[in-house]
Structure formats: C-alpha cells, structure tokens
C-alpha cells in the first residue's frame, strides 16, 4: 500500500468508559487505513462500537471516556491533541455528520449564523463572503431557494432538508475526510436515496474520502469501496465490497447479509434474523463475543478470543472456525435489495 496515499490510519485504538459498574470496553484493538478518495463502510448492530471509534477521533467522547492508540490523519496523530490544535483539523479538513440534525443544529440560531461562523472562524472570511459561500453550499446540496432559506431557523426545515443543511455545514471547508454517522436513519426511503446520491456526487466532485457508519448493508453496497464489520467492540471482518458481498467468511457477516430483505424474494418466507441478542459491552462473554449466537461455536470459541486472520492481502476475518464455516455467497441473497 502506498503510504503517501493514505489519509487516515488507525493503529491499536482502544476506547474505554468508566462507569459505576466498572470499565466498559467500547472499541478494542481497532486497526484500519483509508486512502484518499476512497470510501469505507463501518457496519454492525447497535452497540457494536462503530460510532465510538470516530467520536474518539473527533475528540467528542463523553467525559468518562478515554482512548489509547493512534489516529494518524494526514500524517499527524490527532488523538489527544489539545482542543485548540484539534479545532484546526475538525470542521476544516475532517468533518462529521451526526445521526440527528435537530440535536446537532442550534435551534436558537438561524442557519446563516451557524454556517457563516464556520467560515469566519476557520477561513478568515468576512461576513458577506461567508454568507455567499453558505448560500452556494446550500444550493450544492439541493436546498431550493437557498438565498431565502439560509435566514430560516432549523425547525422551519423538514427532516430531509435539515439533514442537507448538516451536510452543507460539514462540507463548508471542503474537508478531505467526511465521517457520516447513520446520516439517513430518521428519513423516509425516498429522502434516504436522495441524500446518499448527494454524498456520492459530492465525493466525486470534491475528491474527498468518506467513512459511512451504518447498520444497513444496502447503503454500504451502493456507497463504499471497502467494508469493516464490527461486533462486540471489535473488527471481525474486512474486505472490499465486492469480495465481502460475494464471499462473506465470518458467521456474523453472513447473518447480516441473509437478514437483508429482497424485493424479488418469496413473500411467504419469514425474514431471516440472527438468533439471540447483541452482547452487553459491560458483560461480554468469554472467548468470542459472537459464540452465544453462532451455529459453528466450539469449546475453543467459548474460551479464546479469536485473532485476526489474513484471507488475502486485503481481506481479514477473526474466527476460529474459518475452515469449518460453510462458504457463503450472499450476493445472491441481497442482489434484489441493492
């Protein structure tokens, strides 16, 4: 891999939270890299730890959280940077879109104020120039009558339009890396498709890298170059979208793929669901975290945490039973949903 082309490299990242019931491990031994212009999908059920990795990266962990390891962004380790130094990076060359725009946008300030402040603070623009660029960005993300709407409050926008405003704010300084945390969760299907098309279009226009955090493998299939599957705070499988969707190796990944609804399937069949429930990060089972739900689990799985196995240069999986797991070609299962 050409190191000069890598925009983000995470090395042995661990995120912990101190709670009244003891220390909780939200993300353990996370390692991955992302090249310029590429997109990475981070997928897993709620509580898998996928969001906490990037909250740590942005310096936005709760006060009881702490992180070790390295997050090298454009050649600089940004983990643990003083706030003044981190503010030169986040919102400028590194931006994040959060799940709920109503909790991310200030309800008491007009959109114009929230956008122009970013440009005045980070790019030294005067108010007039900042307003014009804000209007241009709102137009770019598809806000109609942007010159009028820029002076409205967040509650005066629909859910889809608020999400577009959030994207516009995240893109104001034309970041090199955009982290999108479940950006379409609260939106109806039509608006979801519009937002995803918009992100893909902006990625190509601006040449930026994207991390897409989601539980929806259909989004990953349409948006991303690579996939990182998480379970119980750990990475359990990685690979290109094409290789993972056509030849998933980890039983959990296979279960996620089989759980996707098909638009051309037998409507009399029940939708597949992975048995059991995701683990409680405060009380992870011994050995492999997935073993209570896995049909292939053996005594070794109950006792030992699996290590990462390289299937090939660009593919990894963490499973004791890789040779025993039935080969799965789930593209046939999900092709109707893509």
BANUGU-827464 format. One record per residue (C-alpha): x, y, z. Coordinates in Angstrom, 3 decimals. Layout:
BEGIN
{{X Y Z}},
...
# end
This chain:
BEGIN
{{0.000 0.000 0.000}},
{{1.335 3.420 -0.941}},
{{1.672 5.208 2.406}},
{{1.703 8.602 0.697}},
{{-1.848 7.923 -0.481}},
{{-3.225 7.093 2.988}},
{{-5.310 9.857 4.530}},
{{-6.290 8.062 7.770}},
{{-4.600 5.253 9.653}},
{{-5.939 3.877 12.933}},
{{-3.438 1.874 14.998}},
{{-4.373 -0.242 18.032}},
{{-7.161 2.095 19.067}},
{{-8.917 1.216 22.328}},
{{-11.800 3.181 23.798}},
{{-12.909 2.672 27.398}},
{{-15.581 4.217 29.602}},
{{-15.561 4.352 33.392}},
{{-18.997 3.513 34.789}},
{{-20.386 2.815 38.287}},
{{-20.365 -0.884 37.338}},
{{-16.745 -0.834 36.196}},
{{-14.831 -0.167 32.986}},
{{-16.600 -0.763 29.675}},
{{-14.638 -1.511 26.518}},
{{-16.472 0.146 23.609}},
{{-13.773 -0.458 20.960}},
{{-10.808 -2.802 21.217}},
{{-7.656 -3.159 19.118}},
{{-9.009 -1.297 16.098}},
{{-6.696 -1.157 13.078}},
{{-7.511 0.089 9.573}},
{{-6.440 2.611 6.973}},
{{-8.218 4.664 4.334}},
{{-6.804 6.054 1.115}},
{{-7.539 9.451 -0.394}},
{{-10.753 9.433 -2.406}},
{{-11.919 6.060 -1.083}},
{{-14.992 5.264 0.987}},
{{-15.167 2.880 3.929}},
{{-18.364 1.383 5.291}},
{{-18.392 0.550 9.002}},
{{-21.282 -1.801 9.765}},
{{-22.673 -3.573 12.807}},
{{-25.689 -3.751 15.084}},
{{-26.379 -1.038 17.650}},
{{-23.816 -1.185 20.429}},
{{-21.088 -2.728 18.286}},
{{-18.763 0.229 18.969}},
{{-18.659 1.632 15.456}},
{{-19.618 5.209 16.386}},
{{-17.283 5.438 19.391}},
{{-14.200 4.973 17.193}},
{{-14.984 8.144 15.320}},
{{-16.216 10.119 18.323}},
{{-12.768 9.419 19.793}},
{{-11.190 10.545 16.535}},
{{-13.126 13.823 16.675}},
{{-12.323 14.372 20.358}},
{{-16.010 14.102 21.255}},
{{-16.068 11.244 23.747}},
{{-18.080 11.673 26.939}},
{{-16.100 12.861 29.956}},
{{-15.858 9.319 31.343}},
{{-14.278 8.047 28.117}},
{{-10.598 7.588 27.315}},
{{-8.748 6.373 24.253}},
{{-5.321 4.858 23.621}},
{{-3.579 4.110 20.358}},
{{-3.011 6.328 17.333}},
{{-5.212 8.051 14.751}},
{{-2.906 9.405 12.076}},
{{-4.763 11.872 9.867}},
{{-2.751 13.384 7.008}},
{{0.475 12.391 8.757}},
{{-0.439 13.770 12.211}},
{{-1.596 11.789 15.244}},
{{-4.736 13.662 16.298}},
{{-5.656 11.526 19.298}},
{{-5.127 13.519 22.466}},
{{-4.417 16.809 20.716}},
{{-5.222 19.934 22.768}},
{{-8.610 21.384 21.830}},
{{-7.051 24.450 20.200}},
{{-4.957 22.236 17.918}},
{{-7.778 19.796 17.231}},
{{-10.061 22.669 16.199}},
{{-7.649 23.431 13.366}},
{{-8.461 19.975 11.976}},
{{-12.072 19.116 12.812}},
{{-14.632 21.025 10.835}},
{{-11.901 22.019 8.393}},
{{-10.147 19.040 6.786}},
{{-12.059 16.498 8.909}},
{{-15.841 16.779 9.289}},
{{-18.629 14.639 10.713}},
{{-22.353 14.388 10.002}},
{{-24.320 13.181 13.010}},
{{-27.439 10.999 13.141}},
{{-29.948 13.591 14.301}},
{{-29.731 17.081 12.795}},
{{-32.145 18.502 15.363}},
{{-29.694 17.772 18.174}},
{{-26.705 18.915 16.101}},
{{-28.110 22.209 14.832}},
{{-28.634 25.028 17.331}},
{{-32.417 25.638 17.391}},
{{-31.929 29.227 18.591}},
{{-29.711 30.367 15.719}},
{{-30.591 30.923 12.086}},
{{-28.876 28.621 9.617}},
{{-26.996 31.615 8.193}},
{{-25.361 32.300 11.571}},
{{-24.397 28.648 12.080}},
{{-22.827 28.430 8.629}},
{{-21.051 31.763 8.393}},
{{-19.406 31.332 11.808}},
{{-17.609 28.243 10.498}},
{{-16.124 30.170 7.577}},
{{-15.275 33.256 9.613}},
{{-13.563 31.161 12.293}},
{{-11.693 28.677 10.103}},
{{-11.104 30.511 6.834}},
{{-10.964 34.140 7.944}},
{{-13.761 35.253 5.608}},
{{-15.739 38.436 6.170}},
{{-19.479 38.108 6.818}},
{{-20.540 38.948 3.260}},
{{-18.204 36.434 1.608}},
{{-19.103 33.789 4.209}},
{{-22.816 34.281 3.540}},
{{-22.349 33.932 -0.215}},
{{-20.360 30.725 0.176}},
{{-23.001 29.389 2.602}},
{{-25.725 30.032 0.029}},
{{-23.639 28.345 -2.672}},
{{-23.182 25.276 -0.465}},
{{-26.896 25.073 0.331}},
{{-27.596 25.153 -3.389}},
{{-24.989 22.428 -3.940}},
{{-26.774 20.091 -1.510}},
{{-30.134 20.743 -3.154}},
{{-31.839 23.289 -0.879}},
{{-34.385 25.197 -3.030}},
{{-34.493 28.987 -2.695}},
{{-31.248 28.844 -0.722}},
{{-30.801 32.637 -0.630}},
{{-34.107 32.930 1.229}},
{{-33.899 29.780 3.332}},
{{-30.419 30.476 4.667}},
{{-32.022 33.002 7.030}},
{{-34.502 30.456 8.469}},
{{-34.296 28.545 11.753}},
{{-33.727 24.749 11.792}},
{{-37.316 23.984 12.865}},
{{-38.559 25.646 9.668}},
{{-36.949 22.889 7.575}},
{{-38.236 19.350 7.011}},
{{-36.184 16.404 8.308}},
{{-34.623 15.783 4.918}},
{{-33.790 19.441 4.450}},
{{-32.244 19.670 7.922}},
{{-30.017 16.742 7.054}},
{{-28.979 18.564 3.868}},
{{-28.160 21.623 5.960}},
{{-25.970 19.441 8.203}},
{{-24.167 18.088 5.140}},
{{-23.688 21.618 3.825}},
{{-22.150 22.726 7.135}},
{{-19.854 19.685 7.180}},
{{-18.691 20.470 3.641}},
{{-18.209 24.226 4.022}},
{{-14.432 23.973 4.334}},
{{-14.249 21.227 1.691}},
{{-12.866 18.539 4.024}},
{{-10.502 15.795 2.927}},
{{-12.437 13.265 5.020}},
{{-16.149 13.200 5.807}},
{{-17.495 10.877 8.514}},
{{-21.220 10.192 8.109}},
{{-22.843 8.538 11.145}},
{{-26.155 6.950 10.102}},
{{-26.966 10.052 8.008}},
{{-30.278 8.679 6.702}},
{{-31.674 6.807 9.743}},
{{-34.548 9.182 10.516}},
{{-35.509 9.833 6.889}},
{{-38.078 8.172 4.651}},
{{-36.834 5.910 1.867}},
{{-37.128 8.492 -0.927}},
{{-35.160 11.108 1.014}},
{{-32.600 8.469 2.023}},
{{-31.869 7.743 -1.624}},
{{-31.530 11.461 -2.395}},
{{-29.079 12.015 0.491}},
{{-26.933 9.013 -0.486}},
{{-26.864 10.118 -4.139}},
{{-25.876 13.576 -2.961}},
{{-22.979 12.250 -0.857}},
{{-21.748 10.111 -3.727}},
{{-21.926 13.067 -6.110}},
{{-20.104 15.383 -3.693}},
{{-17.441 12.728 -3.066}},
{{-16.678 12.675 -6.778}},
{{-16.848 16.461 -7.204}},
{{-14.668 17.286 -4.192}},
{{-12.413 14.211 -4.305}},
{{-12.916 13.557 -0.603}},
{{-12.781 10.318 1.366}},
{{-15.892 9.119 3.215}},
{{-16.471 6.887 6.228}},
{{-20.087 5.685 6.271}},
{{-21.212 4.354 9.670}},
{{-24.397 2.323 9.317}},
{{-26.283 -0.860 10.188}},
{{-27.583 -1.072 6.601}},
{{-25.540 -3.234 4.235}},
{{-27.602 -1.976 1.310}},
{{-26.161 1.510 1.902}},
{{-22.653 0.021 2.074}},
{{-23.144 -1.847 -1.203}},
{{-24.132 1.313 -3.046}},
{{-21.765 3.815 -1.425}},
{{-18.496 2.201 -0.365}},
{{-15.288 0.673 -1.699}},
{{-14.394 -1.251 1.466}},
{{-16.268 -2.692 4.447}},
{{-15.340 -3.114 8.107}},
{{-17.749 -5.303 10.107}},
{{-17.842 -4.801 13.887}},
{{-19.243 -6.902 16.704}},
{{-18.853 -6.520 20.452}},
{{-16.425 -3.604 20.068}},
{{-14.072 -5.475 17.720}},
{{-13.473 -5.683 13.984}},
{{-14.484 -9.187 12.931}},
{{-14.222 -8.998 9.116}},
{{-12.863 -6.605 6.494}},
{{-12.614 -6.574 2.729}},
{{-13.669 -4.864 -0.459}},
{{-17.405 -4.528 -1.016}},
{{-17.304 -6.982 -3.913}},
{{-15.291 -9.643 -2.075}},
{{-17.271 -9.427 1.164}},
{{-20.674 -9.420 -0.507}},
{{-19.842 -12.356 -2.759}},
{{-17.857 -14.434 -0.260}},
{{-18.536 -13.488 3.367}},
{{-16.439 -15.622 5.740}},
{{-17.488 -14.699 9.278}},
{{-20.785 -16.234 10.503}},
{{-21.935 -12.826 11.771}},
{{-21.346 -11.146 8.397}},
{{-23.203 -13.972 6.704}},
{{-26.100 -13.451 9.104}},
{{-26.237 -9.726 8.391}},
{{-26.334 -10.356 4.665}},
{{-29.050 -13.004 4.934}},
{{-31.094 -10.624 7.114}},
{{-31.456 -8.125 4.282}},
{{-34.929 -8.112 2.701}},
{{-35.233 -8.909 -1.004}},
{{-37.616 -7.130 -3.322}},
{{-37.762 -10.185 -5.593}},
{{-37.953 -12.863 -2.888}},
{{-40.677 -15.249 -1.749}},
{{-43.042 -13.092 0.283}},
{{-44.292 -16.165 2.153}},
{{-40.856 -16.712 3.679}},
{{-40.069 -15.221 7.080}},
{{-37.242 -12.685 7.064}},
{{-34.091 -14.274 8.458}},
{{-32.912 -12.974 11.833}},
{{-29.648 -13.763 13.604}},
{{-30.644 -15.721 16.736}},
{{-30.100 -14.127 20.136}},
{{-29.234 -10.546 21.041}},
{{-26.111 -8.379 20.628}},
{{-23.793 -8.634 23.629}},
{{-23.776 -6.226 26.543}},
{{-20.421 -4.445 26.365}},
{{-20.404 -4.340 30.168}},
{{-20.567 -8.125 30.330}},
{{-19.022 -9.596 27.198}},
{{-18.993 -13.401 27.087}},
{{-15.705 -15.218 27.491}},
{{-13.902 -16.096 24.281}},
{{-15.502 -14.938 21.036}},
{{-18.260 -12.392 21.665}},
{{-20.388 -13.957 18.907}},
{{-20.195 -17.545 20.218}},
{{-23.586 -17.468 22.068}},
{{-25.304 -16.815 18.717}},
{{-23.082 -18.890 16.408}},
{{-24.021 -22.289 14.996}},
{{-20.341 -23.156 14.470}},
{{-19.142 -22.385 18.030}},
{{-16.885 -24.959 19.699}},
{{-15.296 -25.181 23.125}},
{{-12.359 -23.157 21.814}},
{{-14.746 -20.370 20.785}},
{{-16.105 -20.310 24.336}},
{{-12.626 -19.977 25.821}},
{{-10.380 -17.989 23.437}},
{{-10.750 -14.608 21.731}},
{{-10.000 -15.225 18.025}},
{{-7.111 -13.365 16.414}},
{{-7.179 -11.685 13.028}},
{{-6.531 -13.990 10.055}},
{{-5.493 -12.603 6.664}},
{{-7.537 -14.364 3.991}},
{{-5.589 -12.429 1.369}},
{{-3.718 -9.123 1.246}},
{{-6.889 -7.035 1.548}},
{{-9.215 -9.356 3.493}},
{{-9.309 -10.301 7.165}},
{{-11.611 -12.247 9.466}},
{{-11.496 -13.073 13.176}},
{{-12.963 -16.532 13.659}},
{{-11.627 -19.846 14.992}},
{{-13.836 -21.780 12.581}},
{{-12.996 -20.187 9.231}},
{{-12.243 -23.588 7.707}},
{{-15.435 -25.099 9.130}},
{{-17.808 -22.266 8.206}},
{{-19.887 -23.113 5.158}},
{{-18.869 -20.963 2.207}},
{{-21.475 -18.266 1.757}},
{{-22.166 -16.325 -1.423}},
{{-24.761 -13.867 -0.165}},
{{-24.744 -11.582 -3.205}},
{{-27.485 -13.897 -4.463}},
{{-29.421 -13.104 -1.308}},
{{-29.041 -9.326 -1.407}},
{{-28.940 -8.538 -5.098}},
{{-32.636 -7.648 -5.074}},
{{-32.044 -5.089 -2.342}},
{{-29.140 -3.257 -3.979}},
# end
